[in-house]
Amino acid sequence: MKKFEIGIVIKYPLRTSVKFARNYFRGKEIVVAEIGTYKGENALNMLEKLKIKRIYLIDPYEAYGDYKEDTASKNTDKNFKSAKRRLKKYSNRTIYIKKFSDEAWKFIPEELDFIYLDGNHEYKYVKKDMEIYWKKLKKEGILAGHDISWPGVSKSFCEFVQEKDLNPNIQAMDWWIVKK
């Protein structure tokens, strides 16, 4: 008896900050970084909806010692393989950096147009990512992220925009800032 595998394609909704970026950049070729690639769902949406010259996909694919989000830190090898498989069509534009975000920025040799933060959601990590990656962002670039309802994300976001006197945008679960 033969077994047949049915391929199911799941489309993930386009995040609001990515929609904003699509309208903001209007077809301009951009360089992107995503911190926290996980299985590659959001990266796939960005590659399909934005004109991406190159995307740096940053995820250590290893567990954090003090990470409270179980789903992201389990099955790390399986998650990496899933991302590679999902993004295979775009392999000529994807650069995987399997490092923690506070080290990964050193492996990005250029300034970025769009940075999407969705890594560790604990306050100290989000705040550090905002500080580090803001410096890698071009003028008129977008720093964005996900899960604004998480306490660590919302606290670091509010502090960051207040300290730098920025104009924040929040819609649904996403947030973003344009660097002036």
N, C-alpha and C positions, 0 to 999 in steps of 0.2 A: 504494500500500500504506500503510495506516494504522499508526502506531506507538502502542503503548499503554504508558503508564508505570505500573508497579506501585508503589503506595505501601506502604512498609514502615515499620511503627512499632516502634521499638526502645525497650524499657523498660529504664531503668537502675536498678540495685538501690538501694534506699533506704539511705542511709548511716546508720551506727549512731548518730551524734550527732543526726541528724534524728529517728530513732526515739525516742531519749531525749527530745528536745524535744517530740515529739508527746505522749508520756506525761506529761511534766513540766507542760506548759501546759494539758493536758486540755481542748482546745476554746476556750481563751481567745483572743481576738483579739489578735494581736501585730504589732509592727513589726520588720522584719528587714533586715539588710544582708548581702550576699554579696560578698566581695572575691575577684575572680577568677571571673567568670561564664563565660568561654570560650564554649561553644556553647549554654549554658543548660540542660544536662541536670539538674544538681543543683537549680537554681532551679525547674525544672518539678516535680521531686519535692517540694520544699518547698511550692510553691504548691498542689499536689494533696493533701498530707498534713497541712499545718498551716493553722490559721485565720489567714491573713495579711491584715491591714488594708492594709499597704503594704510593698513590698520595694524596697530600694535596691540596684541591681545595678551594682557597681563594677568596671570593667575599662577600661584605657586603649585597648584594641584597637589598640595600636601596639607595636612591638618595643622591648625594653630593650636598651641598648647592651651590657650585661654579663650578659644572661640566658642561662643554660646550657640551659634547656628549650626545645628547638627547636619542638616542636609548638604551644605556646601563643603563641609570638611570630611564627609564620608565618601567612599567609593571614588576617590580622587583619580585613580588611573582610568576607571570606567568613564568618568566625566570628561577627562581629557580626550579619550578616544571618541567619545560622542561628539565633542566640539570639532575635532579634526574631520570626522565623517560628515557632519552637518555643513561644514565650511569648505569642503574639498573643492567645490566648483570655483572658489575664490582664492585658492592656494597661492596664486601668483601675486596677490595683494596682501596676504596675511603673514604677520611675523609674530610667532608665539614667543613670549618671554616668561619662562617658568621660574619666576622668582616672586618673592613678596614685594608688594608695591613700593615700599620704602627703599628697595634696592634696584628695582626694575627701571626706574627713570634714567639711571646711568647708561642704560643700553638703548636709549632712544636718541639718535644723533641729530635730531632736528626739532624745531618748534612745531607745535601742534595747532590745528584749527579747531578741533572738537575733542573734548575729553569727557568720557562717561564713567562716573564712579559708581560701582556696585560691588565693592569688595566687602571686607569685614565691616559690619555695621556698628561695632562698638565705638564709642565716642573718641577715644585716643587714636584709633586707626583712621577714622573718617577725617578728623581734624588734621592729622598729619598728611593724609592724601591730598586734602584741599590745599594745604600750604605748599607741598612739594610740586604738585602738578599745575598749580596756578603759575608758577615760575616757568613751566614748559609751554604755556599757552601763548599763542601769538596775540597781539593786539587785535581786537575785533573778533577774537575766538570765543568759543562757548565752553564753559565748564558746567557739566550737568551731572545728574545722578538720580538714583532711584530710592524708593522706600523712605520718603520724608517722614512718614508716621513713626518710624523707629526712633526711640528716644536719643540714641547716640547720633543718628543722622541729623535729626532736627536741631538738637543742641549745638552740634558743631557747625551746621549750616547757618543758624541764627547768629552765632558768635562771629563766624567768618565774614558774613556780609556786613555786620555792624562794625567790626574792626577795620574793614577796608572801605567802608562807606559805599557799598555796592547796591545796585538795584536788583533785588531778588525776584524770581518768578517761580511760582509753584502752581502746578495743575495736576490733578489726580494724585498719583504716587510719585511723580517726578518733580524735580527742581532744576533750575538753570540760571546762569549768570553770564552776561556778555561782558568781556573784558574791554574796557574803554581806554 
